[in-house]
Amino acid sequence: MQTRRDVFQAIADPTRREIISLLSYQQLNLNSLANNFAISRPAISQQIKILVDCGLVQVTQQGRERYCEAKLEELREIANWIEPFHRHWTKRFDLTLEESKGDKKKGKKKKQSKKKKDKNK
């Protein structure tokens, strides 16, 4: 029994992420795609097969060439999974930024009052 691959498996590998990135700009045939990597064409074909299984790439035959095209709609699953974390950490970073701005203002006031004390001596 073979389990269906998912988009998380697809992006787990840096080569597959780079393939997705290249294909997001234009369709490429397998040879053109393979020329961007220091791995063999059969290795690229294996990576493409995984991306096809995950629904992120579609391969079409045009004459003797096989062209790969990105189907990025499936990445929405990842975006949806990440969104709650993004909201949480954005809120945390915003709070930290506000606190650090407040600390800087307090630090300036302390320096100014210290300078005044030093002048009065």
N, CA, C and O atoms as a DFTB+ gen file, in Angstrom:
484 C
 N C O
     1  1       0.843      -1.188       0.000
     2  2       0.000       0.000       0.000
     3  2       0.884       1.245       0.000
     4  3       1.722       1.415       0.885
     5  1       0.695       2.116      -0.994
     6  2       1.493       3.319      -1.109
     7  2       0.693       4.506      -0.562
     8  3      -0.464       4.713      -0.928
     9  1       1.325       5.270       0.310
    10  2       0.647       6.434       0.852
    11  2       0.869       7.624      -0.071
    12  3       1.910       7.733      -0.719
    13  1      -0.093       8.492      -0.124
    14  2       0.008       9.695      -0.952
    15  2       0.976      10.672      -0.307
    16  3       0.950      10.891       0.905
    17  1       1.812      11.243      -1.121
    18  2       2.746      12.251      -0.625
    19  2       1.977      13.559      -0.413
    20  3       0.949      13.801      -1.045
    21  1       2.497      14.389       0.486
    22  2       1.858      15.686       0.684
    23  2       2.862      16.809       0.432
    24  3       4.056      16.570       0.249
    25  1       2.350      18.032       0.428
    26  2       3.197      19.181       0.087
    27  2       4.303      19.408       1.111
    28  3       5.339      19.984       0.780
    29  1       4.100      18.970       2.335
    30  2       5.150      19.124       3.343
    31  2       6.363      18.267       2.997
    32  3       7.503      18.672       3.225
    33  1       6.113      17.085       2.447
    34  2       7.218      16.254       1.981
    35  2       7.918      16.922       0.803
    36  3       9.140      16.845       0.677
    37  1       7.158      17.565      -0.040
    38  2       7.727      18.209      -1.224
    39  2       8.720      19.306      -0.843
    40  3       9.794      19.410      -1.436
    41  1       8.365      20.105       0.129
    42  2       9.247      21.229       0.475
    43  2      10.330      20.840       1.478
    44  3      11.168      21.667       1.839
    45  1      10.318      19.595       1.927
    46  2      11.318      19.146       2.905
    47  2      12.714      19.068       2.290
    48  3      13.705      19.120       3.018
    49  1      12.810      18.945       0.984
    50  2      14.093      18.773       0.322
    51  2      14.514      20.075      -0.374
    52  3      13.715      20.661      -1.105
    53  1      15.754      20.538      -0.160
    54  2      16.187      21.805      -0.769
    55  2      16.198      21.775      -2.299
    56  3      15.935      22.795      -2.936
    57  1      16.497      20.632      -2.887
    58  2      16.474      20.538      -4.352
    59  2      15.059      20.732      -4.872
    60  3      14.846      21.439      -5.856
    61  1      14.098      20.109      -4.215
    62  2      12.707      20.276      -4.647
    63  2      12.238      21.711      -4.456
    64  3      11.494      22.236      -5.285
    65  1      12.665      22.348      -3.373
    66  2      12.295      23.760      -3.178
    67  2      12.855      24.618      -4.303
    68  3      12.173      25.518      -4.793
    69  1      14.086      24.348      -4.716
    70  2      14.698      25.111      -5.804
    71  2      13.981      24.834      -7.131
    72  3      13.786      25.750      -7.930
    73  1      13.594      23.592      -7.366
    74  2      12.838      23.261      -8.576
    75  2      11.523      24.039      -8.598
    76  3      11.162      24.619      -9.622
    77  1      10.810      24.053      -7.480
    78  2       9.552      24.802      -7.386
    79  2       9.802      26.276      -7.690
    80  3       9.040      26.909      -8.419
    81  1      10.875      26.808      -7.123
    82  2      11.207      28.212      -7.350
    83  2      11.471      28.494      -8.824
    84  3      10.952      29.467      -9.370
    85  1      12.266      27.659      -9.466
    86  2      12.562      27.855     -10.891
    87  2      11.300      27.753     -11.745
    88  3      11.092      28.551     -12.660
    89  1      10.472      26.778     -11.442
    90  2       9.262      26.571     -12.242
    91  2       8.183      27.613     -11.961
    92  3       7.255      27.770     -12.755
    93  1       8.294      28.312     -10.861
    94  2       7.297      29.341     -10.564
    95  2       7.411      30.525     -11.529
    96  3       6.469      31.303     -11.672
    97  1       8.561      30.659     -12.187
    98  2       8.760      31.747     -13.143
    99  2       8.413      31.355     -14.573
   100  3       7.916      32.180     -15.340
   101  1       8.675      30.083     -14.939
   102  2       8.420      29.653     -16.309
   103  2       8.415      28.132     -16.411
   104  3       8.968      27.425     -15.569
   105  1       7.771      27.657     -17.469
   106  2       7.824      26.229     -17.784
   107  2       9.234      25.902     -18.258
   108  3       9.862      26.697     -18.958
   109  1       9.724      24.739     -17.877
   110  2      11.040      24.292     -18.347
   111  2      10.951      22.828     -18.745
   112  3      10.207      22.055     -18.141
   113  1      11.727      22.446     -19.782
   114  2      11.798      21.027     -20.079
   115  2      12.773      20.381     -19.098
   116  3      13.534      21.075     -18.424
   117  1      12.748      19.072     -19.021
   118  2      13.551      18.375     -18.012
   119  2      15.046      18.651     -18.163
   120  3      15.751      18.801     -17.165
   121  1      15.536      18.719     -19.408
   122  2      16.961      18.993     -19.602
   123  2      17.336      20.391     -19.129
   124  3      18.349      20.562     -18.451
   125  1      16.540      21.380     -19.474
   126  2      16.804      22.750     -19.026
   127  2      16.772      22.840     -17.505
   128  3      17.596      23.520     -16.894
   129  1      15.835      22.161     -16.918
   130  2      15.726      22.145     -15.463
   131  2      16.956      21.489     -14.841
   132  3      17.521      22.008     -13.878
   133  1      17.369      20.347     -15.390
   134  2      18.521      19.610     -14.859
   135  2      19.809      20.419     -14.963
   136  3      20.704      20.256     -14.134
   137  1      19.917      21.290     -15.970
   138  2      21.126      22.107     -16.148
   139  2      21.362      23.078     -14.987
   140  3      22.463      23.610     -14.844
   141  1      20.358      23.308     -14.172
   142  2      20.488      24.222     -13.030
   143  2      21.034      23.538     -11.782
   144  3      21.205      24.189     -10.752
   145  1      21.307      22.245     -11.855
   146  2      21.698      21.477     -10.672
   147  2      22.954      20.656     -10.936
   148  3      23.269      20.317     -12.077
   149  1      23.651      20.349      -9.872
   150  2      24.868      19.534      -9.958
   151  2      24.553      18.062      -9.691
   152  3      25.403      17.315      -9.207
   153  1      23.338      17.658     -10.006
   154  2      22.956      16.251      -9.862
   155  2      22.518      15.736     -11.231
   156  3      22.280      16.524     -12.145
   157  1      22.413      14.433     -11.370
   158  2      22.107      13.824     -12.666
   159  2      20.671      14.099     -13.100
   160  3      19.809      14.448     -12.293
   161  1      20.445      13.931     -14.389
   162  2      19.096      14.092     -14.917
   163  2      18.139      13.067     -14.325
   164  3      17.005      13.424     -14.006
   165  1      18.546      11.796     -14.161
   166  2      17.637      10.847     -13.498
   167  2      17.284      11.268     -12.066
   168  3      16.168      11.027     -11.604
   169  1      18.227      11.889     -11.373
   170  2      17.938      12.371     -10.013
   171  2      16.912      13.501     -10.056
   172  3      16.026      13.575      -9.204
   173  1      17.034      14.379     -11.048
   174  2      16.042      15.449     -11.218
   175  2      14.679      14.837     -11.553
   176  3      13.651      15.278     -11.039
   177  1      14.679      13.829     -12.410
   178  2      13.408      13.161     -12.761
   179  2      12.743      12.564     -11.527
   180  3      11.520      12.609     -11.398
   181  1      13.535      12.010     -10.626
   182  2      12.981      11.451      -9.388
   183  2      12.368      12.558      -8.524
   184  3      11.296      12.382      -7.945
   185  1      13.059      13.700      -8.444
   186  2      12.521      14.836      -7.676
   187  2      11.225      15.355      -8.308
   188  3      10.276      15.705      -7.607
   189  1      11.206      15.398      -9.638
   190  2       9.991      15.835     -10.342
   191  2       8.844      14.869     -10.071
   192  3       7.708      15.300      -9.870
   193  1       9.124      13.581     -10.063
   194  2       8.088      12.586      -9.783
   195  2       7.450      12.836      -8.418
   196  3       6.230      12.756      -8.273
   197  1       8.276      13.137      -7.427
   198  2       7.751      13.426      -6.089
   199  2       6.882      14.682      -6.125
   200  3       5.813      14.720      -5.517
   201  1       7.347      15.709      -6.841
   202  2       6.568      16.950      -6.931
   203  2       5.254      16.730      -7.678
   204  3       4.241      17.343      -7.343
   205  1       5.266      15.863      -8.684
   206  2       4.029      15.515      -9.399
   207  2       3.083      14.776      -8.450
   208  3       1.887      15.063      -8.410
   209  1       3.626      13.820      -7.686
   210  2       2.805      13.071      -6.724
   211  2       2.172      14.000      -5.688
   212  3       1.079      13.727      -5.191
   213  1       2.847      15.079      -5.371
   214  2       2.330      16.033      -4.380
   215  2       1.392      17.066      -4.996
   216  3       0.782      17.864      -4.284
   217  1       1.280      17.048      -6.321
   218  2       0.385      17.989      -6.990
   219  2       0.988      19.358      -7.223
   220  3       0.265      20.293      -7.567
   221  1       2.304      19.506      -7.043
   222  2       2.947      20.812      -7.208
   223  2       3.509      21.041      -8.605
   224  3       3.804      22.178      -8.971
   225  1       3.660      19.992      -9.379
   226  2       4.201      20.104     -10.736
   227  2       3.357      19.247     -11.664
   228  3       2.911      18.156     -11.309
   229  1       3.155      19.771     -12.855
   230  2       2.472      19.027     -13.907
   231  2       3.461      18.880     -15.062
   232  3       4.112      19.846     -15.460
   233  1       3.568      17.672     -15.592
   234  2       4.469      17.408     -16.717
   235  2       3.610      17.131     -17.945
   236  3       2.703      16.299     -17.913
   237  1       3.914      17.843     -19.025
   238  2       3.196      17.635     -20.281
   239  2       4.185      17.318     -21.386
   240  3       5.295      17.850     -21.424
   241  1       3.765      16.445     -22.280
   242  2       4.587      16.043     -23.424
   243  2       4.299      16.992     -24.578
   244  3       3.144      17.169     -24.965
   245  1       5.345      17.605     -25.131
   246  2       5.212      18.470     -26.308
   247  2       6.238      17.986     -27.327
   248  3       7.415      18.339     -27.254
   249  1       5.790      17.193     -28.254
   250  2       6.710      16.574     -29.202
   251  2       7.588      15.581     -28.471
   252  3       7.090      14.672     -27.807
   253  1       8.907      15.753     -28.594
   254  2       9.844      14.851     -27.917
   255  2      10.197      15.331     -26.514
   256  3      10.837      14.610     -25.748
   257  1       9.785      16.532     -26.184
   258  2      10.155      17.128     -24.900
   259  2       9.058      16.963     -23.853
   260  3       7.867      16.952     -24.164
   261  1       9.491      16.837     -22.620
   262  2       8.564      16.832     -21.480
   263  2       8.778      18.140     -20.731
   264  3       9.881      18.422     -20.262
   265  1       7.716      18.940     -20.621
   266  2       7.797      20.235     -19.958
   267  2       7.159      20.171     -18.571
   268  3       6.127      19.534     -18.360
   269  1       7.806      20.845     -17.654
   270  2       7.327      20.896     -16.266
   271  2       6.760      22.285     -16.000
   272  3       7.327      23.299     -16.407
   273  1       5.637      22.300     -15.313
   274  2       4.976      23.548     -14.954
   275  2       4.568      23.484     -13.487
   276  3       4.042      22.474     -13.020
   277  1       4.814      24.569     -12.770
   278  2       4.453      24.623     -11.350
   279  2       2.947      24.799     -11.202
   280  3       2.319      25.556     -11.943
   281  1       2.387      24.094     -10.242
   282  2       0.980      24.226      -9.851
   283  2       0.984      24.591      -8.368
   284  3       0.876      23.728      -7.496
   285  1       1.109      25.864      -8.112
   286  2       1.401      26.325      -6.752
   287  2       0.186      26.402      -5.837
   288  3       0.330      26.736      -4.661
   289  1      -0.988      26.105      -6.340
   290  2      -2.191      26.171      -5.506
   291  2      -2.079      25.257      -4.282
   292  3      -2.607      25.562      -3.213
   293  1      -1.384      24.138      -4.459
   294  2      -1.240      23.181      -3.357
   295  2      -0.441      23.760      -2.183
   296  3      -0.548      23.272      -1.058
   297  1       0.357      24.799      -2.447
   298  2       1.131      25.416      -1.366
   299  2       0.231      26.141      -0.368
   300  3       0.667      26.482       0.732
   301  1      -1.011      26.373      -0.748
   302  2      -1.954      27.030       0.168
   303  2      -2.091      26.226       1.463
   304  3      -2.285      26.800       2.534
   305  1      -1.990      24.911       1.365
   306  2      -2.059      24.062       2.567
   307  2      -0.964      24.450       3.561
   308  3      -1.199      24.496       4.768
   309  1       0.219      24.724       3.050
   310  2       1.332      25.135       3.919
   311  2       1.070      26.523       4.479
   312  3       1.266      26.767       5.670
   313  1       0.629      27.425       3.624
   314  2       0.335      28.790       4.073
   315  2      -0.732      28.784       5.162
   316  3      -0.624      29.517       6.146
   317  1      -1.765      27.957       4.987
   318  2      -2.830      27.867       5.992
   319  2      -2.311      27.298       7.310
   320  3      -2.741      27.717       8.384
   321  1      -1.397      26.354       7.226
   322  2      -0.835      25.761       8.438
   323  2       0.064      26.756       9.171
   324  3       0.090      26.786      10.401
   325  1       0.796      27.564       8.416
   326  2       1.745      28.520       8.996
   327  2       1.048      29.747       9.582
   328  3       1.558      30.345      10.530
   329  1      -0.092      30.126       9.044
   330  2      -0.745      31.388       9.400
   331  2      -0.941      31.607      10.907
   332  3      -0.629      32.700      11.379
   333  1      -1.436      30.642      11.690
   334  2      -1.585      30.899      13.130
   335  2      -0.240      31.200      13.811
   336  3      -0.172      32.031      14.717
   337  1       0.812      30.528      13.376
   338  2       2.138      30.792      13.936
   339  2       2.620      32.180      13.545
   340  3       3.222      32.893      14.348
   341  1       2.348      32.553      12.303
   342  2       2.734      33.871      11.819
   343  2       2.048      34.969      12.644
   344  3       2.692      35.927      13.071
   345  1       0.745      34.819      12.860
   346  2       0.011      35.808      13.666
   347  2       0.584      35.878      15.075
   348  3       0.795      36.968      15.608
   349  1       0.838      34.710      15.684
   350  2       1.365      34.672      17.047
   351  2       2.713      35.385      17.137
   352  3       2.911      36.246      17.994
   353  1       3.634      35.023      16.252
   354  2       4.978      35.591      16.343
   355  2       5.026      37.045      15.905
   356  3       5.855      37.806      16.404
   357  1       4.159      37.449      14.988
   358  2       4.095      38.863      14.621
   359  2       3.663      39.687      15.824
   360  3       4.220      40.752      16.092
   361  1       2.666      39.185      16.548
   362  2       2.197      39.879      17.748
   363  2       3.327      39.967      18.784
   364  3       3.538      41.016      19.392
   365  1       4.050      38.852      18.978
   366  2       5.148      38.830      19.950
   367  2       6.266      39.795      19.549
   368  3       6.799      40.517      20.392
   369  1       6.618      39.805      18.264
   370  2       7.678      40.702      17.796
   371  2       7.260      42.157      17.931
   372  3       8.070      43.007      18.302
   373  1       5.986      42.449      17.630
   374  2       5.492      43.814      17.771
   375  2       5.570      44.269      19.226
   376  3       5.973      45.398      19.505
   377  1       5.185      43.395      20.148
   378  2       5.266      43.735      21.564
   379  2       6.713      43.964      21.997
   380  3       6.999      44.902      22.742
   381  1       7.613      43.120      21.537
   382  2       9.030      43.273      21.870
   383  2       9.567      44.576      21.321
   384  3      10.327      45.271      21.996
   385  1       9.176      44.917      20.095
   386  2       9.621      46.162      19.485
   387  2       9.110      47.355      20.281
   388  3       9.857      48.302      20.528
   389  1       7.838      47.316      20.685
   390  2       7.283      48.411      21.489
   391  2       8.016      48.539      22.825
   392  3       8.310      49.647      23.274
   393  1       8.307      47.403      23.457
   394  2       9.032      47.425      24.728
   395  2      10.430      47.977      24.552
   396  3      10.902      48.744      25.391
   397  1      11.100      47.601      23.476
   398  2      12.462      48.096      23.268
   399  2      12.463      49.590      22.970
   400  3      13.396      50.290      23.365
   401  1      11.447      50.092      22.286
   402  2      11.341      51.535      22.043
   403  2      11.119      52.262      23.362
   404  3      11.687      53.327      23.603
   405  1      10.279      51.666      24.218
   406  2      10.047      52.260      25.533
   407  2      11.310      52.275      26.370
   408  3      11.566      53.249      27.079
   409  1      12.107      51.218      26.306
   410  2      13.366      51.150      27.041
   411  2      14.359      52.188      26.534
   412  3      15.109      52.758      27.325
   413  1      14.375      52.439      25.240
   414  2      15.288      53.436      24.675
   415  2      14.913      54.828      25.167
   416  3      15.781      55.634      25.501
   417  1      13.602      55.104      25.207
   418  2      13.156      56.414      25.684
   419  2      13.544      56.601      27.141
   420  3      13.999      57.675      27.535
   421  1      13.362      55.547      27.949
   422  2      13.743      55.625      29.355
   423  2      15.238      55.838      29.489
   424  3      15.688      56.603      30.343
   425  1      16.006      55.166      28.651
   426  2      17.464      55.287      28.684
   427  2      17.914      56.696      28.343
   428  3      18.852      57.201      28.960
   429  1      17.273      57.346      27.378
   430  2      17.606      58.724      27.004
   431  2      17.300      59.673      28.156
   432  3      18.087      60.571      28.453
   433  1      16.154      59.471      28.805
   434  2      15.775      60.328      29.918
   435  2      16.787      60.196      31.052
   436  3      17.158      61.197      31.665
   437  1      17.242      58.967      31.342
   438  2      18.224      58.748      32.397
   439  2      19.531      59.440      32.062
   440  3      20.149      60.042      32.940
   441  1      19.973      59.366      30.794
   442  2      21.219      60.004      30.367
   443  2      21.107      61.514      30.484
   444  3      22.041      62.177      30.935
   445  1      19.955      62.065      30.074
   446  2      19.756      63.507      30.142
   447  2      19.761      63.986      31.587
   448  3      20.372      65.011      31.890
   449  1      19.091      63.264      32.488
   450  2      19.050      63.686      33.889
   451  2      20.425      63.530      34.518
   452  3      20.772      64.319      35.396
   453  1      21.218      62.554      34.113
   454  2      22.558      62.379      34.627
   455  2      23.458      63.523      34.168
   456  3      24.277      64.016      34.944
   457  1      23.312      63.952      32.906
   458  2      24.094      65.067      32.385
   459  2      23.779      66.331      33.170
   460  3      24.685      67.096      33.499
   461  1      22.500      66.560      33.476
   462  2      22.099      67.731      34.233
   463  2      22.721      67.700      35.630
   464  3      23.191      68.726      36.121
   465  1      22.727      66.545      36.263
   466  2      23.324      66.403      37.577
   467  2      24.824      66.677      37.528
   468  3      25.362      67.330      38.423
   469  1      25.497      66.191      36.506
   470  2      26.929      66.399      36.352
   471  2      27.255      67.880      36.129
   472  3      28.275      68.360      36.624
   473  1      26.407      68.614      35.393
   474  2      26.613      70.050      35.155
   475  2      26.432      70.844      36.445
   476  3      27.116      71.844      36.661
   477  1      25.518      70.406      37.297
   478  2      25.215      71.120      38.527
   479  2      26.317      70.944      39.580
   480  3      26.352      71.708      40.545
   481  1      27.190      69.992      39.431
   482  2      28.239      69.741      40.437
   483  2      29.305      70.763      40.392
   484  3      30.257      70.696      41.170
